[in-house]
Amino acid sequence: MKTVLKILFVIFLLWMIAGAYLLNIEHPKAQVVMGLGVLYMSFILMPLFIYYRYKDGKYKKYVMNSDKDKKKAED
C-alpha cells in the first residue's frame, strides 16, 4: 500500500506540473487538466492515504473520550 501511495503521489505531481505548464502556455484545456488533478487528489489519493495511515487505530490516543473526561472532572 505504501508503494501504491508513492506512485499515486508521483502521478499527481506530474499531473500538476503538466497542468501548470499548460497554464503557462495558455492552452485552452489547462483549467480542465488542473481541475481533474484536484479531483484526483481529493477523491482518490487522500482517501487512500487516510485509510492507510489510520487503519491500525493509531488515532485512538487523539480522540476525546467523554467517559475519561467525566472521571477527570469528578476527581
Secondary structure, DSSP 8 states (H G I E B T S, - for coil): -HHHHHHHHHHHHHHHHHHHHHHHTT-TTHHHHHHHHHHHIIIIIHHHHHHHHHTTSGGGGGS--HHHHHHHHH-
